[in-house]
Amino acid sequence: MIKLCRVDSRLVHGQTVFSWYPTLEANAILVVSDECAASKERIQALRIAKPADAKLVVKSVEDSIVALNGSAVDKYELIVVAGNVHDACEVARACPKITSVNLGGARPLGDSVKELGPAVRLSQSDINEIKKAMADGIEFEVRQVASEKKRIVTSFDL
């Protein structure tokens, strides 16, 4: 079961390890990143940062979509973390199991034009991606840690 789909430019770090992972009672983390999937060094760094009891899988965007649409992930309580809005939207739009995306640590690939919270900054490209995904029924929320109140992003916020 997918417990959370999150955008965080830092991927696996304290907020994921100490807030989301235990609160959601997850047992696996899928990092969606073409760059990380192609780098043994990046994968090793992510393995060091993950919770000791977590299964960590690092896949490209394309391979993540295939995995998330298959049945192999059904045996996990899974947190999906993408490094940017584009990748998260691409995966969410292609995977019916993902109905909501947390923008808790989004940093723009381009220039920031909109701030939705202390750690959520979006570029115009990010905003366009989110609007397309929202039109397809994907919910977006802002909160950095699990204990914060969930704030749903509306088209008026963008």
TAGI-V889879 format. One record per residue. N is the residue number from 1. RES is the residue in three letters. PHI is phi in radians with two decimals (999 if undefined). BURIAL is # if it has 24 or more other C-alpha atoms within 12 Angstrom, else .. Layout:
BEGIN
n->N res->RES phi->PHI burial->BURIAL
n->N res->RES phi->PHI burial->BURIAL
END
This chain:
BEGIN
n->1 res->MET phi->999 burial->#
n->2 res->ILE phi->-1.47 burial->#
n->3 res->LYS phi->-1.50 burial->#
n->4 res->LEU phi->-2.82 burial->#
n->5 res->CYS phi->-2.05 burial->#
n->6 res->ARG phi->-2.23 burial->#
n->7 res->VAL phi->-1.76 burial->#
n->8 res->ASP phi->-2.65 burial->#
n->9 res->SER phi->-1.10 burial->#
n->10 res->ARG phi->-1.60 burial->#
n->11 res->LEU phi->1.07 burial->#
n->12 res->VAL phi->-1.77 burial->#
n->13 res->HIS phi->-2.73 burial->#
n->14 res->GLY phi->-0.94 burial->.
n->15 res->GLN phi->-1.09 burial->#
n->16 res->THR phi->-1.20 burial->#
n->17 res->VAL phi->-1.22 burial->#
n->18 res->PHE phi->-1.76 burial->.
n->19 res->SER phi->-1.92 burial->.
n->20 res->TRP phi->-1.19 burial->#
n->21 res->TYR phi->-1.00 burial->#
n->22 res->PRO phi->-1.24 burial->#
n->23 res->THR phi->-1.10 burial->.
n->24 res->LEU phi->-1.48 burial->#
n->25 res->GLU phi->0.93 burial->#
n->26 res->ALA phi->-1.36 burial->#
n->27 res->ASN phi->-2.35 burial->#
n->28 res->ALA phi->-2.70 burial->#
n->29 res->ILE phi->-2.24 burial->#
n->30 res->LEU phi->-1.87 burial->#
n->31 res->VAL phi->-1.67 burial->#
n->32 res->VAL phi->-1.75 burial->#
n->33 res->SER phi->-2.87 burial->#
n->34 res->ASP phi->-1.06 burial->.
n->35 res->GLU phi->-1.10 burial->.
n->36 res->CYS phi->-1.16 burial->#
n->37 res->ALA phi->-1.07 burial->#
n->38 res->ALA phi->-1.62 burial->.
n->39 res->SER phi->-2.21 burial->.
n->40 res->LYS phi->-1.09 burial->.
n->41 res->GLU phi->-1.16 burial->.
n->42 res->ARG phi->-1.14 burial->.
n->43 res->ILE phi->-1.09 burial->#
n->44 res->GLN phi->-1.09 burial->.
n->45 res->ALA phi->-1.10 burial->.
n->46 res->LEU phi->-1.15 burial->#
n->47 res->ARG phi->-1.10 burial->#
n->48 res->ILE phi->-1.20 burial->.
n->49 res->ALA phi->-1.41 burial->#
n->50 res->LYS phi->-1.28 burial->#
n->51 res->PRO phi->-1.06 burial->#
n->52 res->ALA phi->-1.02 burial->.
n->53 res->ASP phi->-1.62 burial->.
n->54 res->ALA phi->-1.60 burial->#
n->55 res->LYS phi->-1.45 burial->#
n->56 res->LEU phi->-2.04 burial->#
n->57 res->VAL phi->-2.21 burial->#
n->58 res->VAL phi->-2.07 burial->#
n->59 res->LYS phi->-2.36 burial->#
n->60 res->SER phi->-1.16 burial->#
n->61 res->VAL phi->-1.03 burial->#
n->62 res->GLU phi->-1.06 burial->.
n->63 res->ASP phi->-1.19 burial->#
n->64 res->SER phi->-1.13 burial->#
n->65 res->ILE phi->-1.07 burial->#
n->66 res->VAL phi->-1.07 burial->.
n->67 res->ALA phi->-1.11 burial->#
n->68 res->LEU phi->-1.19 burial->#
n->69 res->ASN phi->-1.55 burial->.
n->70 res->GLY phi->-1.64 burial->.
n->71 res->SER phi->-1.67 burial->.
n->72 res->ALA phi->-1.08 burial->.
n->73 res->VAL phi->-1.36 burial->#
n->74 res->ASP phi->-1.10 burial->.
n->75 res->LYS phi->-1.46 burial->.
n->76 res->TYR phi->-1.92 burial->#
n->77 res->GLU phi->-1.73 burial->#
n->78 res->LEU phi->-1.89 burial->#
n->79 res->ILE phi->-1.84 burial->#
n->80 res->VAL phi->-1.82 burial->#
n->81 res->VAL phi->-2.15 burial->#
n->82 res->ALA phi->-1.94 burial->#
n->83 res->GLY phi->-1.40 burial->#
n->84 res->ASN phi->-2.69 burial->#
n->85 res->VAL phi->-1.11 burial->#
n->86 res->HIS phi->-0.98 burial->#
n->87 res->ASP phi->-1.11 burial->#
n->88 res->ALA phi->-1.10 burial->#
n->89 res->CYS phi->-1.16 burial->#
n->90 res->GLU phi->-1.08 burial->#
n->91 res->VAL phi->-1.18 burial->#
n->92 res->ALA phi->-1.10 burial->#
n->93 res->ARG phi->-1.21 burial->#
n->94 res->ALA phi->-1.67 burial->#
n->95 res->CYS phi->-2.17 burial->#
n->96 res->PRO phi->-1.02 burial->.
n->97 res->LYS phi->-1.21 burial->#
n->98 res->ILE phi->-1.74 burial->#
n->99 res->THR phi->-2.02 burial->#
n->100 res->SER phi->-2.54 burial->#
n->101 res->VAL phi->-2.22 burial->#
n->102 res->ASN phi->-1.60 burial->#
n->103 res->LEU phi->-1.68 burial->#
n->104 res->GLY phi->-0.90 burial->#
n->105 res->GLY phi->-2.40 burial->#
n->106 res->ALA phi->-1.25 burial->#
n->107 res->ARG phi->-2.16 burial->#
n->108 res->PRO phi->-1.23 burial->#
n->109 res->LEU phi->-1.31 burial->.
n->110 res->GLY phi->-1.98 burial->.
n->111 res->ASP phi->-1.23 burial->.
n->112 res->SER phi->-1.28 burial->.
n->113 res->VAL phi->-2.13 burial->.
n->114 res->LYS phi->-2.53 burial->#
n->115 res->GLU phi->-2.01 burial->#
n->116 res->LEU phi->-1.83 burial->#
n->117 res->GLY phi->3.06 burial->.
n->118 res->PRO phi->-1.07 burial->.
n->119 res->ALA phi->-2.10 burial->#
n->120 res->VAL phi->-2.07 burial->#
n->121 res->ARG phi->-2.19 burial->#
n->122 res->LEU phi->-2.17 burial->#
n->123 res->SER phi->-1.59 burial->#
n->124 res->GLN phi->-1.09 burial->.
n->125 res->SER phi->-1.09 burial->#
n->126 res->ASP phi->-1.05 burial->#
n->127 res->ILE phi->-1.05 burial->#
n->128 res->ASN phi->-1.08 burial->.
n->129 res->GLU phi->-1.09 burial->#
n->130 res->ILE phi->-1.10 burial->#
n->131 res->LYS phi->-1.07 burial->#
n->132 res->LYS phi->-1.10 burial->.
n->133 res->ALA phi->-1.17 burial->#
n->134 res->MET phi->-1.09 burial->#
n->135 res->ALA phi->-1.12 burial->.
n->136 res->ASP phi->-1.56 burial->.
n->137 res->GLY phi->1.66 burial->.
n->138 res->ILE phi->-1.44 burial->#
n->139 res->GLU phi->-1.55 burial->#
n->140 res->PHE phi->-2.15 burial->#
n->141 res->GLU phi->-2.35 burial->#
n->142 res->VAL phi->-2.15 burial->#
n->143 res->ARG phi->-3.02 burial->#
n->144 res->GLN phi->-1.43 burial->#
n->145 res->VAL phi->-2.16 burial->#
n->146 res->ALA phi->-1.10 burial->#
n->147 res->SER phi->-1.35 burial->.
n->148 res->GLU phi->-1.28 burial->.
n->149 res->LYS phi->-1.24 burial->.
n->150 res->LYS phi->-1.20 burial->.
n->151 res->ARG phi->-2.04 burial->.
n->152 res->ILE phi->-1.31 burial->.
n->153 res->VAL phi->-1.49 burial->#
n->154 res->THR phi->-1.97 burial->.
n->155 res->SER phi->-1.08 burial->.
n->156 res->PHE phi->-1.20 burial->.
n->157 res->ASP phi->-1.25 burial->.
n->158 res->LEU phi->-1.65 burial->.
END
